[in-house]
Amino acid sequence: PPATRATMPADWLGLFGADFLGRVRYRRTFQKPTGLDAGERVFLVVEGPRSRGRVELGRRPLGNVAEGAALRVDITERLEDHNTLEIEV
């Protein structure tokens, strides 16, 4: 399907229609959090989709998600000033 904006959480049915079967890539850009104290950590939590997916930060794999299984990753050391999170489902 063509690129579109989605407000998360989002359901494929509403975005692409009931007949859609295939892959979708969700992309989000964000800045590195400011004001973190020494020892503070930043975690990314991705809830499990109804299928399976791959999670990347800055084109580097963070892990996989599967139906009903969330992914929780400490991304503190991987953060850049400008970041791109991609989840392909």
N, CA, C and O atoms as a Tinker XYZ file with bonds, in Angstrom:
   356  protein
     1  N      0.830000   -1.205000    0.000000    73     2
     2  CA     0.000000    0.000000    0.000000    64     1     3
     3  C      0.864000    1.255000    0.000000    63     2     4     5
     4  O      2.030000    1.193000    0.388000    81     3
     5  N      0.330000    2.367000   -0.417000    73     3     6
     6  CA     1.093000    3.610000   -0.384000    64     5     7
     7  C      1.336000    4.052000    1.055000    63     6     8     9
     8  O      0.600000    3.679000    1.968000    81     7
     9  N      2.362000    4.839000    1.236000    73     7    10
    10  CA     2.678000    5.352000    2.574000    64     9    11
    11  C      1.511000    6.183000    3.092000    63    10    12    13
    12  O      0.852000    6.903000    2.342000    81    11
    13  N      1.278000    6.063000    4.382000    73    11    14
    14  CA     0.208000    6.813000    5.032000    64    13    15
    15  C      0.598000    7.080000    6.472000    63    14    16    17
    16  O      1.529000    6.458000    6.984000    81    15
    17  N     -0.083000    7.977000    7.123000    73    15    18
    18  CA     0.154000    8.254000    8.539000    64    17    19
    19  C     -0.845000    7.455000    9.365000    63    18    20    21
    20  O     -1.996000    7.267000    8.973000    81    19
    21  N     -0.375000    6.992000   10.515000    73    19    22
    22  CA    -1.244000    6.241000   11.415000    64    21    23
    23  C     -1.005000    6.711000   12.837000    63    22    24    25
    24  O      0.131000    6.978000   13.229000    81    23
    25  N     -2.064000    6.809000   13.599000    73    23    26
    26  CA    -1.958000    7.103000   15.015000    64    25    27
    27  C     -1.951000    5.773000   15.744000    63    26    28    29
    28  O     -2.863000    4.964000   15.569000    81    27
    29  N     -0.939000    5.541000   16.553000    73    27    30
    30  CA    -0.784000    4.251000   17.220000    64    29    31
    31  C     -1.496000    4.258000   18.554000    63    30    32    33
    32  O     -1.547000    5.308000   19.194000    81    31
    33  N     -2.047000    3.152000   19.009000    73    31    34
    34  CA    -2.076000    1.891000   18.269000    64    33    35
    35  C     -3.054000    1.982000   17.097000    63    34    36    37
    36  O     -4.048000    2.706000   17.152000    81    35
    37  N     -2.751000    1.236000   16.044000    73    35    38
    38  CA    -3.576000    1.253000   14.839000    64    37    39
    39  C     -3.873000   -0.182000   14.408000    63    38    40    41
    40  O     -3.098000   -1.097000   14.684000    81    39
    41  N     -4.984000   -0.361000   13.740000    73    39    42
    42  CA    -5.388000   -1.671000   13.251000    64    41    43
    43  C     -5.317000   -1.660000   11.727000    63    42    44    45
    44  O     -5.765000   -0.711000   11.084000    81    43
    45  N     -4.756000   -2.711000   11.161000    73    43    46
    46  CA    -4.633000   -2.788000    9.706000    64    45    47
    47  C     -5.973000   -2.682000    9.008000    63    46    48    49
    48  O     -6.057000   -2.100000    7.927000    81    47
    49  N     -7.010000   -3.223000    9.593000    73    47    50
    50  CA    -8.324000   -3.198000    8.970000    64    49    51
    51  C     -8.729000   -1.765000    8.639000    63    50    52    53
    52  O     -9.202000   -1.481000    7.539000    81    51
    53  N     -8.540000   -0.875000    9.594000    73    51    54
    54  CA    -8.890000    0.521000    9.367000    64    53    55
    55  C     -7.943000    1.234000    8.412000    63    54    56    57
    56  O     -8.351000    2.160000    7.711000    81    55
    57  N     -6.692000    0.813000    8.379000    73    55    58
    58  CA    -5.698000    1.474000    7.530000    64    57    59
    59  C     -5.713000    0.983000    6.083000    63    58    60    61
    60  O     -5.630000    1.783000    5.151000    81    59
    61  N     -5.821000   -0.353000    5.898000    73    59    62
    62  CA    -5.613000   -0.926000    4.566000    64    61    63
    63  C     -6.782000   -1.735000    4.035000    63    62    64    65
    64  O     -6.771000   -2.151000    2.877000    81    63
    65  N     -7.796000   -1.964000    4.868000    73    63    66
    66  CA    -8.950000   -2.731000    4.419000    64    65    67
    67  C     -8.853000   -4.197000    4.795000    63    66    68    69
    68  O     -7.777000   -4.707000    5.104000    81    67
    69  N     -9.994000   -4.862000    4.763000    73    67    70
    70  CA   -10.098000   -6.252000    5.217000    64    69    71
    71  C     -9.362000   -7.238000    4.319000    63    70    72    73
    72  O     -9.014000   -8.327000    4.777000    81    71
    73  N     -9.115000   -6.898000    3.070000    73    71    74
    74  CA    -8.482000   -7.834000    2.137000    64    73    75
    75  C     -6.962000   -7.764000    2.129000    63    74    76    77
    76  O     -6.321000   -8.562000    1.446000    81    75
    77  N     -6.367000   -6.833000    2.868000    73    75    78
    78  CA    -4.911000   -6.663000    2.819000    64    77    79
    79  C     -4.181000   -7.820000    3.497000    63    78    80    81
    80  O     -4.490000   -8.191000    4.629000    81    79
    81  N     -3.222000   -8.372000    2.793000    73    79    82
    82  CA    -2.275000   -9.355000    3.321000    64    81    83
    83  C     -0.898000   -8.930000    2.847000    63    82    84    85
    84  O     -0.699000   -8.725000    1.649000    81    83
    85  N      0.043000   -8.795000    3.740000    73    83    86
    86  CA     1.378000   -8.389000    3.337000    64    85    87
    87  C      2.133000   -7.763000    4.484000    63    86    88    89
    88  O      1.728000   -7.870000    5.641000    81    87
    89  N      3.228000   -7.112000    4.162000    73    87    90
    90  CA     4.072000   -6.471000    5.168000    64    89    91
    91  C      3.814000   -4.980000    5.230000    63    90    92    93
    92  O      3.472000   -4.329000    4.244000    81    91
    93  N      3.996000   -4.474000    6.439000    73    91    94
    94  CA     3.873000   -3.035000    6.669000    64    93    95
    95  C      5.068000   -2.597000    7.498000    63    94    96    97
    96  O      5.475000   -3.295000    8.428000    81    95
    97  N      5.628000   -1.451000    7.166000    73    95    98
    98  CA     6.739000   -0.894000    7.932000    64    97    99
    99  C      6.267000    0.393000    8.603000    63    98   100   101
   100  O      5.867000    1.355000    7.948000    81    99
   101  N      6.330000    0.373000    9.925000    73    99   102
   102  CA     6.025000    1.559000   10.715000    64   101   103
   103  C      7.340000    2.273000   10.993000    63   102   104   105
   104  O      8.325000    1.644000   11.380000    81   103
   105  N      7.355000    3.585000   10.796000    73   103   106
   106  CA     8.584000    4.367000   10.997000    64   105   107
   107  C      8.262000    5.572000   11.862000    63   106   108   109
   108  O      7.269000    6.271000   11.658000    81   107
   109  N      9.133000    5.788000   12.830000    73   107   110
   110  CA     8.968000    6.941000   13.733000    64   109   111
   111  C     10.337000    7.556000   13.960000    63   110   112   113
   112  O     11.287000    6.846000   14.291000    81   111
   113  N     10.454000    8.863000   13.787000    73   111   114
   114  CA    11.703000    9.561000   14.086000    64   113   115
   115  C     11.525000   10.303000   15.407000    63   114   116   117
   116  O     10.435000   10.772000   15.737000    81   115
   117  N     12.612000   10.395000   16.143000    73   115   118
   118  CA    12.554000   11.098000   17.426000    64   117   119
   119  C     13.946000   11.553000   17.829000    63   118   120   121
   120  O     14.951000   11.040000   17.336000    81   119
   121  N     13.990000   12.514000   18.723000    73   119   122
   122  CA    15.249000   13.064000   19.234000    64   121   123
   123  C     15.683000   12.286000   20.477000    63   122   124   125
   124  O     14.865000   11.659000   21.150000    81   123
   125  N     16.943000   12.336000   20.758000    73   123   126
   126  CA    17.451000   11.751000   21.992000    64   125   127
   127  C     16.893000   12.551000   23.171000    63   126   128   129
   128  O     16.931000   13.781000   23.154000    81   127
   129  N     16.376000   11.863000   24.194000    73   127   130
   130  CA    15.859000   12.594000   25.356000    64   129   131
   131  C     16.944000   13.454000   26.002000    63   130   132   133
   132  O     18.105000   13.052000   26.081000    81   131
   133  N     16.558000   14.618000   26.452000    73   131   134
   134  CA    17.503000   15.505000   27.130000    64   133   135
   135  C     17.261000   15.435000   28.625000    63   134   136   137
   136  O     16.201000   15.001000   29.076000    81   135
   137  N     18.233000   15.856000   29.374000    73   135   138
   138  CA    18.080000   15.944000   30.820000    64   137   139
   139  C     18.147000   14.620000   31.558000    63   138   140   141
   140  O     17.703000   14.527000   32.703000    81   139
   141  N     18.696000   13.594000   30.919000    73   139   142
   142  CA    18.840000   12.316000   31.623000    64   141   143
   143  C     19.966000   12.420000   32.637000    63   142   144   145
   144  O     21.050000   12.911000   32.322000    81   143
   145  N     19.715000   11.963000   33.838000    73   143   146
   146  CA    20.747000   11.929000   34.859000    64   145   147
   147  C     21.632000   10.703000   34.664000    63   146   148   149
   148  O     21.214000    9.718000   34.056000    81   147
   149  N     22.850000   10.770000   35.179000    73   147   150
   150  CA    23.752000    9.625000   35.104000    64   149   151
   151  C     23.064000    8.416000   35.727000    63   150   152   153
   152  O     22.484000    8.509000   36.809000    81   151
   153  N     23.132000    7.322000   35.058000    73   151   154
   154  CA    22.511000    6.104000   35.561000    64   153   155
   155  C     21.080000    5.892000   35.109000    63   154   156   157
   156  O     20.550000    4.791000   35.255000    81   155
   157  N     20.430000    6.931000   34.555000    73   155   158
   158  CA    19.076000    6.744000   34.035000    64   157   159
   159  C     19.144000    5.975000   32.722000    63   158   160   161
   160  O     20.087000    6.139000   31.948000    81   159
   161  N     18.147000    5.140000   32.476000    73   159   162
   162  CA    18.109000    4.297000   31.285000    64   161   163
   163  C     16.862000    4.623000   30.472000    63   162   164   165
   164  O     15.856000    5.087000   31.008000    81   163
   165  N     16.946000    4.370000   29.162000    73   163   166
   166  CA    15.812000    4.544000   28.261000    64   165   167
   167  C     15.470000    3.175000   27.697000    63   166   168   169
   168  O     16.320000    2.505000   27.111000    81   167
   169  N     14.225000    2.767000   27.877000    73   167   170
   170  CA    13.769000    1.477000   27.385000    64   169   171
   171  C     12.735000    1.671000   26.285000    63   170   172   173
   172  O     11.906000    2.578000   26.344000    81   171
   173  N     12.799000    0.808000   25.288000    73   171   174
   174  CA    11.786000    0.753000   24.243000    64   173   175
   175  C     10.944000   -0.489000   24.517000    63   174   176   177
   176  O     11.476000   -1.584000   24.695000    81   175
   177  N      9.635000   -0.306000   24.546000    73   175   178
   178  CA     8.721000   -1.428000   24.739000    64   177   179
   179  C      7.778000   -1.474000   23.544000    63   178   180   181
   180  O      7.096000   -0.496000   23.237000    81   179
   181  N      7.751000   -2.629000   22.872000    73   179   182
   182  CA     6.865000   -2.841000   21.726000    64   181   183
   183  C      5.917000   -3.969000   22.092000    63   182   184   185
   184  O      6.347000   -5.089000   22.368000    81   183
   185  N      4.628000   -3.667000   22.092000    73   183   186
   186  CA     3.632000   -4.696000   22.374000    64   185   187
   187  C      3.593000   -5.693000   21.221000    63   186   188   189
   188  O      3.816000   -5.328000   20.066000    81   187
   189  N      3.312000   -6.938000   21.540000    73   187   190
   190  CA     3.262000   -7.984000   20.516000    64   189   191
   191  C      2.134000   -7.758000   19.521000    63   190   192   193
   192  O      0.997000   -7.509000   19.921000    81   191
   193  N      2.433000   -7.843000   18.230000    73   191   194
   194  CA     1.398000   -7.694000   17.203000    64   193   195
   195  C      0.570000   -8.977000   17.091000    63   194   196   197
   196  O      0.801000   -9.941000   17.821000    81   195
   197  N     -0.389000   -8.975000   16.176000    73   195   198
   198  CA    -1.173000  -10.187000   15.938000    64   197   199
   199  C     -0.450000  -11.143000   15.007000    63   198   200   201
   200  O     -0.973000  -12.205000   14.671000    81   199
   201  N      0.725000  -10.776000   14.600000    73   199   202
   202  CA     1.543000  -11.641000   13.748000    64   201   203
   203  C      2.959000  -11.619000   14.294000    63   202   204   205
   204  O      3.156000  -11.864000   15.485000    81   203
   205  N      3.923000  -11.340000   13.482000    73   203   206
   206  CA     5.304000  -11.233000   13.959000    64   205   207
   207  C      5.968000  -10.065000   13.250000    63   206   208   209
   208  O      5.511000   -9.612000   12.200000    81   207
   209  N      7.052000   -9.588000   13.842000    73   207   210
   210  CA     7.713000   -8.437000   13.255000    64   209   211
   211  C      9.143000   -8.295000   13.712000    63   210   212   213
   212  O      9.604000   -8.986000   14.620000    81   211
   213  N      9.838000   -7.375000   13.056000    73   211   214
   214  CA    11.251000   -7.086000   13.334000    64   213   215
   215  C     11.357000   -5.618000   13.731000    63   214   216   217
   216  O     10.713000   -4.756000   13.133000    81   215
   217  N     12.176000   -5.342000   14.745000    73   215   218
   218  CA    12.319000   -3.988000   15.273000    64   217   219
   219  C     13.761000   -3.537000   15.070000    63   218   220   221
   220  O     14.700000   -4.256000   15.413000    81   219
   221  N     13.929000   -2.332000   14.506000    73   219   222
   222  CA    15.264000   -1.768000   14.266000    64   221   223
   223  C     15.312000   -0.336000   14.781000    63   222   224   225
   224  O     14.319000    0.391000   14.740000    81   223
   225  N     16.471000    0.049000   15.258000    73   223   226
   226  CA    16.733000    1.431000   15.642000    64   225   227
   227  C     17.963000    1.874000   14.876000    63   226   228   229
   228  O     19.048000    1.319000   15.051000    81   227
   229  N     17.789000    2.879000   14.024000    73   227   230
   230  CA    18.914000    3.351000   13.215000    64   229   231
   231  C     19.476000    2.270000   12.306000    63   230   232   233
   232  O     20.690000    2.166000   12.136000    81   231
   233  N     18.593000    1.463000   11.721000    73   231   234
   234  CA    18.962000    0.378000   10.794000    64   233   235
   235  C     19.741000   -0.751000   11.465000    63   234   236   237
   236  O     20.325000   -1.594000   10.785000    81   235
   237  N     19.749000   -0.768000   12.801000    73   235   238
   238  CA    20.389000   -1.865000   13.541000    64   237   239
   239  C     19.315000   -2.659000   14.265000    63   238   240   241
   240  O     18.468000   -2.078000   14.943000    81   239
   241  N     19.338000   -3.981000   14.128000    73   239   242
   242  CA    18.305000   -4.806000   14.747000    64   241   243
   243  C     18.285000   -4.672000   16.270000    63   242   244   245
   244  O     19.328000   -4.640000   16.923000    81   243
   245  N     17.064000   -4.594000   16.817000    73   243   246
   246  CA    16.872000   -4.619000   18.257000    64   245   247
   247  C     16.297000   -5.952000   18.703000    63   246   248   249
   248  O     16.546000   -6.405000   19.821000    81   247
   249  N     15.532000   -6.572000   17.832000    73   247   250
   250  CA    14.923000   -7.849000   18.172000    64   249   251
   251  C     13.669000   -8.092000   17.367000    63   250   252   253
   252  O     13.333000   -7.334000   16.457000    81   251
   253  N     12.984000   -9.160000   17.715000    73   251   254
   254  CA    11.763000   -9.557000   17.027000    64   253   255
   255  C     10.606000   -9.567000   18.015000    63   254   256   257
   256  O     10.793000   -9.743000   19.219000    81   255
   257  N      9.408000   -9.373000   17.476000    73   255   258
   258  CA     8.194000   -9.498000   18.267000    64   257   259
   259  C      7.336000  -10.579000   17.627000    63   258   260   261
   260  O      7.348000  -10.769000   16.411000    81   259
   261  N      6.601000  -11.273000   18.464000    73   259   262
   262  CA     5.708000  -12.313000   17.985000    64   261   263
   263  C      4.350000  -12.113000   18.617000    63   262   264   265
   264  O      4.205000  -11.360000   19.579000    81   263
   265  N      3.367000  -12.783000   18.077000    73   263   266
   266  CA     1.997000  -12.633000   18.546000    64   265   267
   267  C      1.900000  -12.785000   20.056000    63   266   268   269
   268  O      2.248000  -13.821000   20.622000    81   267
   269  N      1.423000  -11.737000   20.684000    73   267   270
   270  CA     1.208000  -11.773000   22.117000    64   269   271
   271  C      2.453000  -11.611000   22.978000    63   270   272   273
   272  O      2.341000  -11.614000   24.204000    81   271
   273  N      3.634000  -11.469000   22.384000    73   271   274
   274  CA     4.876000  -11.355000   23.156000    64   273   275
   275  C      5.497000   -9.979000   22.933000    63   274   276   277
   276  O      5.869000   -9.635000   21.811000    81   275
   277  N      5.605000   -9.210000   23.982000    73   275   278
   278  CA     6.185000   -7.871000   23.883000    64   277   279
   279  C      7.712000   -7.943000   23.855000    63   278   280   281
   280  O      8.311000   -8.924000   24.296000    81   279
   281  N      8.319000   -6.896000   23.334000    73   279   282
   282  CA     9.774000   -6.757000   23.312000    64   281   283
   283  C     10.121000   -5.568000   24.202000    63   282   284   285
   284  O      9.525000   -4.499000   24.066000    81   283
   285  N     11.068000   -5.741000   25.103000    73   283   286
   286  CA    11.535000   -4.656000   25.973000    64   285   287
   287  C     13.054000   -4.620000   25.866000    63   286   288   289
   288  O     13.725000   -5.601000   26.185000    81   287
   289  N     13.605000   -3.474000   25.410000    73   287   290
   290  CA    15.034000   -3.357000   25.143000    64   289   291
   291  C     15.561000   -2.052000   25.741000    63   290   292   293
   292  O     14.943000   -0.998000   25.590000    81   291
   293  N     16.688000   -2.129000   26.408000    73   291   294
   294  CA    17.393000   -0.943000   26.887000    64   293   295
   295  C     18.115000   -0.334000   25.690000    63   294   296   297
   296  O     19.043000   -0.939000   25.153000    81   295
   297  N     17.696000    0.859000   25.270000    73   295   298
   298  CA    18.291000    1.496000   24.088000    64   297   299
   299  C     19.182000    2.677000   24.454000    63   298   300   301
   300  O     19.603000    3.426000   23.572000    81   299
   301  N     19.470000    2.851000   25.714000    73   299   302
   302  CA    20.213000    4.022000   26.181000    64   301   303
   303  C     21.503000    4.234000   25.396000    63   302   304   305
   304  O     21.757000    5.341000   24.923000    81   303
   305  N     22.308000    3.211000   25.252000    73   303   306
   306  CA    23.617000    3.341000   24.596000    64   305   307
   307  C     23.512000    3.413000   23.074000    63   306   308   309
   308  O     24.494000    3.751000   22.414000    81   307
   309  N     22.370000    3.110000   22.512000    73   307   310
   310  CA    22.185000    3.126000   21.060000    64   309   311
   311  C     21.625000    4.453000   20.549000    63   310   312   313
   312  O     21.592000    4.689000   19.341000    81   311
   313  N     21.192000    5.304000   21.451000    73   311   314
   314  CA    20.552000    6.542000   21.035000    64   313   315
   315  C     21.543000    7.523000   20.421000    63   314   316   317
   316  O     22.646000    7.722000   20.930000    81   315
   317  N     21.126000    8.124000   19.324000    73   315   318
   318  CA    21.863000    9.197000   18.657000    64   317   319
   319  C     21.077000   10.489000   18.894000    63   318   320   321
   320  O     20.003000   10.459000   19.496000    81   319
   321  N     21.608000   11.622000   18.424000    73   319   322
   322  CA    20.855000   12.878000   18.549000    64   321   323
   323  C     19.525000   12.794000   17.800000    63   322   324   325
   324  O     18.505000   13.285000   18.284000    81   323
   325  N     19.536000   12.165000   16.607000    73   323   326
   326  CA    18.339000   11.963000   15.785000    64   325   327
   327  C     18.211000   10.462000   15.539000    63   326   328   329
   328  O     19.178000    9.824000   15.121000    81   327
   329  N     17.031000    9.885000   15.794000    73   327   330
   330  CA    16.836000    8.438000   15.732000    64   329   331
   331  C     15.662000    8.089000   14.836000    63   330   332   333
   332  O     14.709000    8.858000   14.706000    81   331
   333  N     15.745000    6.911000   14.218000    73   331   334
   334  CA    14.637000    6.367000   13.438000    64   333   335
   335  C     14.352000    4.963000   13.936000    63   334   336   337
   336  O     15.218000    4.089000   13.901000    81   335
   337  N     13.142000    4.762000   14.393000    73   335   338
   338  CA    12.669000    3.460000   14.835000    64   337   339
   339  C     11.830000    2.884000   13.709000    63   338   340   341
   340  O     10.938000    3.557000   13.191000    81   339
   341  N     12.107000    1.646000   13.325000    73   339   342
   342  CA    11.307000    0.978000   12.291000    64   341   343
   343  C     10.849000   -0.371000   12.813000    63   342   344   345
   344  O     11.621000   -1.127000   13.403000    81   343
   345  N      9.582000   -0.655000   12.584000    73   343   346
   346  CA     9.005000   -1.948000   12.935000    64   345   347
   347  C      8.342000   -2.486000   11.684000    63   346   348   349
   348  O      7.398000   -1.893000   11.162000    81   347
   349  N      8.844000   -3.616000   11.207000    73   347   350
   350  CA     8.248000   -4.252000   10.031000    64   349   351
   351  C      7.434000   -5.440000   10.513000    63   350   352   353
   352  O      7.952000   -6.339000   11.175000    81   351
   353  N      6.145000   -5.431000   10.170000    73   351   354
   354  CA     5.215000   -6.477000   10.599000    64   353   355
   355  C      4.703000   -7.199000    9.373000    63   354   356
   356  O      3.902000   -8.126000    9.493000    81   355
